[in-house]
């Protein structure tokens, strides 16, 4: 019997249901971002936002809360278990989403969005921790790629769902729809998901033990290197999320109804490559796929920057080139996470939190800075992505001690 079959026999749910549940958990994060994108202009107008770039903070504050809170969920999950922490976080998510829906001011909306993102972050930490509880290595990367494949339907569909809601109701109704989704997810977890934390891995919740676990996570060469590389890479993604609505609607003149289509065109590629990754990772390994994709992303972004500086700024060329670069996310995200988490099985919750905290907070800051540089053109976004891709390549090169794409390694560690 293969190691993969042995791991699958130990799964507490059928594989299809476990993947679907992971997709629903991670979708809680994405829906609260992507459904809001078509509503940014309406929110700014209704709540009296004067400076147009300030509407990006509806996304940026959510991402900041999402990144900053992950450091707390790891120790809590390693002490109390994955399930109770996740259910508590969903309750908090619902509470702050209600505040978002009822807010009378833009300032209160941003505060509530920060804590909404902080609550949603539990789903990211718990998904990775549960996956590491149940699987490891290439099987974990394969399952996470399956999750990413299905999850990519969210950014394809969510802006359209948000736009559809806006044709009938006001922007606040998007938050009520999020509440309904969160309630359904909590019920599913409560009824179907058992606790996955191994009893021998349960950690006491004291400052010394927590600090020791975090220190181990952030000082491990592989864990630290891939966390910093993810920080660099995802900073470019967060910049795109924050400024995409302005670039497509203002710069390229797309109507609000067409913006979800342009956004979906870019997201579809990420879904396809995530599916490809799930099929190839067992044969080629995480490093070959992730390193090759990172190099290609960086090269495409550099070429795209040169094109924009040369005045090649056509909508269709822009969408095609950006989609080609962003599609490579599907070959990077799950593999980076799996490589970083591989040596961290005994502190999976804390390590997942450390990975998410460092990469999430850093990416949110970088993304917000690039977004605020929006000047009516796409140059700040694409040049920023090119620079961040190059930085990630350098970090991975140093982490792997000069070996990229699995060169010089065994088939088992590739």
C-alpha positions as CSV (number, residue, x, y, z in Angstrom):
1,X,0.0,0.0,0.0
2,X,1.4,3.4,-1.0
3,X,2.0,6.2,1.6
4,X,-0.7,8.2,-0.2
5,X,-3.3,5.5,0.3
6,X,-2.3,5.1,3.9
7,X,-2.8,8.8,4.5
8,X,-6.2,8.8,2.8
9,X,-7.4,5.9,5.0
10,X,-6.8,8.0,8.0
11,X,-8.8,11.0,6.8
12,X,-11.9,11.6,9.1
13,X,-14.0,12.6,6.1
14,X,-14.2,11.4,2.5
15,X,-11.5,13.2,0.5
16,X,-14.0,15.1,-1.6
17,X,-15.8,16.4,1.5
18,X,-12.6,17.4,3.2
19,X,-11.5,19.3,0.2
20,X,-14.9,21.0,-0.1
21,X,-14.8,22.0,3.5
22,X,-11.3,23.4,3.1
23,X,-12.6,25.4,0.1
24,X,-15.5,26.7,2.1
25,X,-13.2,27.7,5.0
26,X,-10.8,29.6,2.8
27,X,-13.7,31.1,0.8
28,X,-14.7,32.9,4.0
29,X,-11.6,35.0,3.6
30,X,-11.9,35.6,-0.2
31,X,-15.6,36.4,-0.4
32,X,-15.2,39.2,2.1
33,X,-12.6,40.7,-0.3
34,X,-13.8,39.9,-3.8
35,X,-17.5,40.6,-3.4
36,X,-16.7,44.0,-2.1
37,X,-14.6,45.1,-5.1
38,X,-17.6,46.3,-7.3
39,X,-19.0,48.1,-4.3
40,X,-16.0,50.3,-3.5
41,X,-17.3,53.3,-5.4
42,X,-20.7,53.0,-3.8
43,X,-19.2,52.7,-0.3
44,X,-17.0,55.7,-0.8
45,X,-19.9,57.8,-2.1
46,X,-22.3,56.8,0.6
47,X,-19.9,57.3,3.5
48,X,-18.4,60.5,2.3
49,X,-14.9,59.4,1.2
50,X,-13.2,62.4,-0.5
51,X,-9.8,61.0,-1.6
52,X,-10.4,58.3,-4.2
53,X,-7.4,56.2,-3.3
54,X,-8.8,55.9,0.3
55,X,-11.4,53.4,-0.9
56,X,-8.6,50.9,-1.1
57,X,-8.5,50.9,2.7
58,X,-11.7,48.8,2.7
59,X,-9.5,46.0,1.3
60,X,-6.2,47.0,3.0
61,X,-7.6,47.1,6.5
62,X,-9.2,43.7,6.1
63,X,-5.9,42.2,4.8
64,X,-4.0,43.8,7.7
65,X,-6.3,42.3,10.3
66,X,-6.1,39.0,8.4
67,X,-2.4,38.9,8.6
68,X,-1.9,40.4,12.1
69,X,-4.2,38.0,14.0
70,X,-2.8,34.8,12.7
71,X,0.0,34.9,15.3
72,X,-2.7,34.3,18.0
73,X,-4.6,31.4,16.4
74,X,-1.6,29.1,16.2
75,X,-1.0,28.8,20.0
76,X,-4.8,28.7,20.6
77,X,-5.2,25.9,18.1
78,X,-2.3,23.9,19.5
79,X,-3.8,24.2,23.0
80,X,-7.5,24.0,22.6
81,X,-7.8,22.2,19.2
82,X,-8.7,23.2,15.7
83,X,-12.5,22.9,15.9
84,X,-13.3,25.1,18.9
85,X,-11.0,27.9,17.8
86,X,-12.5,27.8,14.3
87,X,-16.1,28.0,15.5
88,X,-15.3,30.8,17.9
89,X,-13.6,32.8,15.2
90,X,-16.7,32.3,12.9
91,X,-18.8,33.8,15.7
92,X,-16.6,36.8,15.9
93,X,-16.6,37.1,12.1
94,X,-20.4,37.3,12.1
95,X,-20.4,39.9,14.9
96,X,-18.0,42.3,13.0
97,X,-19.8,41.7,9.7
98,X,-23.0,42.9,11.3
99,X,-21.2,46.1,12.4
100,X,-19.9,46.5,8.8
101,X,-23.5,46.2,7.5
102,X,-24.8,48.8,10.0
103,X,-22.0,51.2,10.1
104,X,-22.8,54.9,9.7
105,X,-19.2,56.1,9.1
106,X,-16.2,55.1,7.0
107,X,-13.9,55.1,10.0
108,X,-16.1,52.6,11.8
109,X,-16.3,50.5,8.7
110,X,-12.5,50.3,8.5
111,X,-12.2,49.3,12.2
112,X,-14.8,46.6,11.7
113,X,-13.2,45.4,8.5
114,X,-9.8,45.0,10.4
115,X,-11.5,42.8,13.0
116,X,-13.6,41.0,10.4
117,X,-10.3,40.1,8.7
118,X,-8.8,39.1,12.0
119,X,-11.6,36.7,12.7
120,X,-11.5,35.3,9.1
121,X,-7.8,34.6,9.5
122,X,-8.6,31.6,11.7
123,X,-9.9,29.8,8.6
124,X,-6.5,30.1,6.9
125,X,-4.5,28.9,9.9
126,X,-6.9,26.1,10.7
127,X,-7.0,24.9,7.1
128,X,-3.3,24.5,6.9
129,X,-3.0,23.1,10.4
130,X,-5.7,20.5,9.8
131,X,-4.2,19.5,6.4
132,X,-0.8,19.1,8.1
133,X,-2.5,17.1,11.0
134,X,-3.8,14.6,8.4
135,X,-1.2,14.6,5.6
136,X,2.3,15.7,4.8
137,X,4.8,16.3,2.0
138,X,3.6,16.0,-1.6
139,X,0.2,14.6,-0.5
140,X,-0.4,17.8,1.5
141,X,0.7,19.9,-1.5
142,X,-1.6,17.9,-3.7
143,X,-4.7,18.3,-1.4
144,X,-4.0,22.0,-1.0
145,X,-3.7,22.4,-4.8
146,X,-7.1,20.7,-5.1
147,X,-8.4,23.2,-2.6
148,X,-6.9,26.1,-4.5
149,X,-8.3,24.8,-7.8
150,X,-11.9,24.8,-6.4
151,X,-11.2,28.0,-4.4
152,X,-10.3,29.9,-7.5
153,X,-13.9,29.8,-8.5
154,X,-14.4,32.4,-5.7
155,X,-12.5,35.3,-7.3
156,X,-14.1,34.3,-10.6
157,X,-17.6,34.4,-9.3
158,X,-17.5,36.7,-6.2
159,X,-17.2,40.1,-8.0
160,X,-20.1,39.1,-10.2
161,X,-22.1,38.1,-7.2
162,X,-21.3,41.4,-5.6
163,X,-22.3,43.2,-8.7
164,X,-25.6,41.2,-8.9
165,X,-26.4,42.2,-5.3
166,X,-25.8,45.8,-6.2
167,X,-28.3,45.7,-9.1
168,X,-31.1,44.9,-6.6
169,X,-29.9,46.1,-3.2
170,X,-27.4,48.5,-1.7
171,X,-23.8,47.6,-0.8
172,X,-24.7,46.7,2.8
173,X,-26.6,43.7,1.6
174,X,-23.2,42.1,0.6
175,X,-22.3,41.9,4.3
176,X,-25.7,40.2,5.1
177,X,-24.9,37.6,2.4
178,X,-21.5,36.9,4.1
179,X,-23.3,36.3,7.4
180,X,-25.5,33.7,5.9
181,X,-22.5,31.9,4.4
182,X,-20.6,32.0,7.8
183,X,-23.6,30.5,9.6
184,X,-23.8,27.6,7.1
185,X,-20.0,27.0,7.4
186,X,-20.2,26.9,11.2
187,X,-23.0,24.3,11.1
188,X,-21.0,22.1,8.6
189,X,-17.9,22.2,10.8
190,X,-19.9,21.5,14.0
191,X,-21.7,18.5,12.5
192,X,-19.1,16.8,10.4
193,X,-15.5,17.7,11.4
194,X,-13.9,15.9,14.3
195,X,-10.9,17.3,16.2
196,X,-7.7,16.6,14.3
197,X,-5.1,17.8,16.7
198,X,-3.0,14.8,17.9
199,X,-3.2,14.6,21.7
200,X,0.6,14.3,22.0
201,X,1.0,17.5,20.1
202,X,-1.2,19.6,22.4
203,X,0.8,22.5,23.8
204,X,0.3,24.3,27.1
205,X,-0.8,27.9,26.6
206,X,2.0,29.7,28.5
207,X,4.4,32.4,27.3
208,X,7.5,30.2,27.5
209,X,6.0,27.4,25.4
210,X,4.4,29.7,22.9
211,X,7.7,31.7,22.5
212,X,9.7,28.5,22.1
213,X,7.4,27.2,19.4
214,X,7.4,30.5,17.5
215,X,11.2,30.8,17.9
216,X,11.6,27.3,16.4
217,X,9.3,28.1,13.5
218,X,10.8,31.4,12.5
219,X,14.4,30.3,13.0
220,X,14.2,27.2,10.8
221,X,16.0,28.0,7.6
222,X,13.4,26.5,5.2
223,X,10.4,27.8,7.2
224,X,11.9,31.3,7.4
225,X,13.1,31.5,3.8
226,X,9.8,30.4,2.3
227,X,7.8,32.7,4.6
228,X,9.8,35.7,3.5
229,X,9.5,34.7,-0.1
230,X,5.8,34.3,0.3
231,X,5.7,37.8,1.9
232,X,7.4,39.3,-1.2
233,X,5.3,37.4,-3.7
234,X,1.9,38.0,-2.1
235,X,2.6,41.7,-1.6
236,X,2.1,42.0,-5.4
237,X,-1.1,40.0,-5.2
238,X,-2.5,42.2,-2.4
239,X,-1.6,45.3,-4.4
240,X,-3.6,43.9,-7.3
241,X,-6.6,43.3,-5.0
242,X,-6.5,46.8,-3.7
243,X,-6.1,48.7,-7.0
244,X,-7.7,46.4,-9.6
245,X,-11.1,48.2,-9.5
246,X,-9.4,51.6,-10.1
247,X,-7.2,50.3,-12.9
248,X,-10.0,48.6,-14.8
249,X,-12.8,51.1,-14.2
250,X,-10.9,54.4,-14.1
251,X,-7.7,53.8,-16.2
252,X,-9.2,51.5,-18.8
253,X,-12.7,52.9,-18.7
254,X,-14.6,49.6,-18.1
255,X,-18.1,50.0,-16.8
256,X,-18.8,48.5,-13.3
257,X,-20.7,45.7,-15.0
258,X,-17.6,44.6,-17.0
259,X,-15.1,44.8,-14.2
260,X,-16.1,41.4,-12.8
261,X,-15.4,39.9,-16.2
262,X,-11.9,41.3,-16.4
263,X,-11.2,40.2,-12.8
264,X,-12.6,36.7,-13.6
265,X,-10.4,36.4,-16.7
266,X,-7.3,36.8,-14.5
267,X,-8.6,34.5,-11.7
268,X,-9.5,31.6,-14.1
269,X,-5.8,31.1,-14.9
270,X,-4.9,30.7,-11.3
271,X,-7.6,28.0,-11.0
272,X,-6.3,26.1,-14.0
273,X,-2.7,26.1,-12.8
274,X,-3.8,25.0,-9.3
275,X,-5.4,22.0,-10.9
276,X,-2.3,21.4,-13.0
277,X,-0.2,21.5,-9.8
278,X,-2.4,19.0,-8.1
279,X,-1.8,16.6,-11.0
280,X,2.0,17.2,-11.3
281,X,3.3,17.8,-7.8
282,X,3.6,14.1,-6.9
283,X,5.7,13.5,-10.1
284,X,7.8,16.6,-10.3
285,X,7.9,17.8,-6.7
286,X,7.1,21.1,-5.0
287,X,10.4,22.8,-5.6
288,X,10.6,22.2,-9.4
289,X,7.1,23.6,-9.9
290,X,7.2,26.5,-7.4
291,X,10.7,27.7,-8.4
292,X,10.0,27.5,-12.1
293,X,6.7,29.3,-11.7
294,X,8.4,32.1,-9.6
295,X,11.1,32.6,-12.2
296,X,8.5,32.8,-15.0
297,X,6.3,35.2,-13.0
298,X,9.2,37.5,-12.4
299,X,10.3,37.4,-16.1
300,X,6.7,38.1,-17.3
301,X,6.3,41.0,-14.8
302,X,9.6,42.6,-15.9
303,X,8.7,42.4,-19.6
304,X,5.2,43.8,-18.8
305,X,6.8,46.7,-17.0
306,X,9.0,47.5,-20.0
307,X,6.0,47.3,-22.3
308,X,4.0,49.8,-20.1
309,X,7.0,52.2,-19.9
310,X,7.2,52.0,-23.7
311,X,3.6,53.0,-24.0
312,X,2.0,49.6,-24.8
313,X,-1.1,50.0,-22.6
314,X,-3.9,48.3,-24.4
315,X,-6.6,46.7,-22.2
316,X,-6.6,43.3,-23.9
317,X,-2.8,43.1,-23.9
318,X,-2.8,44.2,-20.2
319,X,-5.3,41.5,-19.2
320,X,-3.5,38.8,-21.2
321,X,-0.1,39.6,-19.8
322,X,-1.2,40.1,-16.2
323,X,-3.3,36.9,-16.4
324,X,-0.3,35.0,-17.6
325,X,1.8,36.2,-14.6
326,X,-1.0,35.8,-12.0
327,X,-1.8,32.3,-13.2
328,X,1.6,31.1,-11.9
329,X,0.2,31.8,-8.4
330,X,-1.4,28.3,-8.7
331,X,2.0,26.7,-9.0
332,X,3.5,28.8,-6.1
333,X,1.1,29.3,-3.2
334,X,0.3,25.7,-2.2
335,X,3.9,24.5,-2.8
336,X,5.5,27.4,-0.8
337,X,3.2,26.6,2.1
338,X,3.8,22.9,1.9
339,X,7.6,23.3,1.8
340,X,7.6,25.7,4.7
341,X,5.3,23.4,6.8
342,X,7.1,20.1,6.1
343,X,9.5,20.2,9.1
344,X,6.8,21.7,11.4
345,X,4.4,18.9,11.9
346,X,4.8,18.8,15.7
347,X,3.9,22.5,16.0
348,X,1.7,22.8,12.9
349,X,-0.8,25.3,14.3
350,X,1.9,27.7,15.6
351,X,4.0,27.3,12.5
352,X,1.0,27.9,10.3
353,X,0.3,31.0,12.3
354,X,3.9,32.3,12.1
355,X,3.9,31.7,8.3
356,X,0.5,33.5,7.9
357,X,1.4,36.4,10.3
358,X,4.8,37.3,8.8
359,X,3.7,36.8,5.2
360,X,0.3,38.3,5.7
361,X,1.2,41.4,7.6
362,X,4.2,42.1,5.3
363,X,2.2,41.5,2.2
364,X,-0.6,43.7,3.4
365,X,1.8,46.6,4.1
366,X,3.6,46.2,0.8
367,X,0.3,45.9,-1.1
368,X,-1.1,49.0,0.6
369,X,2.0,51.0,-0.2
370,X,1.9,50.0,-3.9
371,X,-1.8,50.6,-4.1
372,X,-1.4,54.1,-2.7
373,X,1.1,54.8,-5.5
374,X,-1.7,54.4,-8.1
375,X,-1.4,57.5,-10.3
376,X,-3.9,56.8,-13.0
377,X,-1.7,54.1,-14.7
378,X,-0.9,50.5,-14.1
379,X,2.8,51.1,-13.9
380,X,3.1,51.2,-10.1
381,X,1.3,47.8,-9.8
382,X,3.2,45.9,-12.5
383,X,6.6,47.4,-11.6
384,X,5.9,46.6,-8.0
385,X,5.1,43.0,-8.9
386,X,8.3,42.7,-11.0
387,X,10.4,44.0,-8.1
388,X,8.8,41.7,-5.5
389,X,9.1,38.7,-7.8
390,X,12.8,39.4,-8.1
391,X,13.1,39.7,-4.4
392,X,11.4,36.4,-3.8
393,X,13.7,34.7,-6.3
394,X,16.8,36.0,-4.4
395,X,15.3,34.8,-1.1
396,X,14.6,31.3,-2.4
397,X,18.0,31.1,-4.0
398,X,19.7,31.9,-0.6
399,X,17.3,29.6,1.3
400,X,18.1,26.7,-1.0
401,X,21.8,27.5,-0.9
402,X,22.1,28.2,-4.6
403,X,19.9,25.3,-5.8
404,X,16.7,26.1,-7.7
405,X,14.1,23.8,-9.3
406,X,15.3,20.9,-7.2
407,X,18.7,20.8,-8.8
408,X,21.1,18.6,-6.8
409,X,18.4,17.2,-4.6
410,X,16.9,13.7,-4.3
411,X,13.5,12.9,-5.8
412,X,12.0,12.7,-2.3
413,X,13.0,16.3,-1.3
414,X,12.4,18.0,-4.6
